[in-house]
Amino acid sequence: MSIGTIHNSGNTDARKSLGIPLALGSCHTARIEGYVIEGHVPAREIKRLLKERPLAIGLAVPGMPLGSPGMDGPDFDNQTQPYDVLLVLKDGSTRVFQSYHR
């Protein structure tokens, strides 16, 4: 994977144009190989998405749950919250792609 062009123009417009429902919003929106990644999605789930290539818009972790990548470790007192990585389907509906319930 290589880093392409980065556009910092606000997530709401990006989510809308990429088909991510606003209710699934978080703090980061990205595209990779035709998929959208919204929020603090673990790298292993992105790799799985790119390997399995489901018919979907992409993956989302709504909000900023403690314990997700970038929201973990000593800076957050090693706290964790259960969260799901959601597969966002073409019609905007979701299903659980992977659960992180520690």
Beta strands, then each sheet from edge to edge (+ up, - down):
strand 1: 29-32
strand 2: 35-39
strand 3: 58-61
strand 4: 83-88
strand 5: 94-100
sheet 1: 1+ 2- 3- 4+ 5-
end
